[in-house]
Amino acid sequence: MMNYPEQKIIQAFQLYMKLARDGVVGQQAVQLYKADDDIRGLLDMFSREVDCVIVITSEQMFLVPRTKLSPFHVSNDWIKRNYLRTGATNGDIYLLYFATIILFGSFYDTYQSEKPTRTFLRLDEWVHLVQERIDQLKEHDLEELKQFEKEFSYNWSLIIEKWDAMDDIKETAKKQSGNTISRLSFIDTVRRFLIDQGLIVDIGNDEVTLTEKAKTIIQRFFMEVEYNKGIFEFIYGFERKEEDAIDQ
């Protein structure tokens, strides 16, 4: 282990405490992190101790949980209490995560794109994209889905069941009540959750766009097979395989 000057340890720990308290610090901290090897090394070490990683954009630095073991990880029960309706189950959580992955993937032309290829997404289009992926999951028989569930630790059958159970009769309505069990109202719930997590911004007209925090996290984790375990490739691979077959 390296021997760090006491002043650097105190400085890095003060910065870490701000990150632990607020989850984010500003541009001055980003510049310090980039310029000072000792501060960067200490912050990375502190974050590893709580199963987190330091994620930086050009103007902000974030403390992001790396695993469920992190004390900073948002628990399923917390999401249920604060965002989902009474009686919500883990199936609703799985669907929320699934809809989030679809949102992230919609901004990139392939699952390993370096930069987003679109600037915004409409909520109704988001619903349509989720439906497309649900339909593609249904193309697999039950045994295949069970195998994929073991491989990716996602309950695909339950995700399909939860989505299909939602009422789509009023999907074309301009406004959806939070009490209406519809696909659009569920997507609106996911939207609120992601806004509160600083991952998307509502730009009006039922349109959302990714934040710099989201873009950085997507590049660092969702685009790296080491972290995403092939989830992006699995979900978006159906279409690419079909296109490859056509090309051949």
Secondary structure, DSSP 8 states (H G I E B T S, - for coil): -----HHHHHHHHHHHHHHHHHSEE-HHHHHHHHH-HHHHHHHHHHHHHTTEEEEE-SS-EEEEE-STTSTTS--HHHHHHHHS-TT--HHHHHHHHHHHHHHHHHTSSSTT-SS-S-S-EEHHHHHHHHHHHHHHHHTS-HHHHHHHHHHHS--HHHHHHHHHTSB-TTTT-SS--TTS-BHHHHHHHHHHHHHHTTSEEEEETTEEEE-HHHHHHIIIIIT-HHHHTTHHHHHHHHHHHHHHHHH-
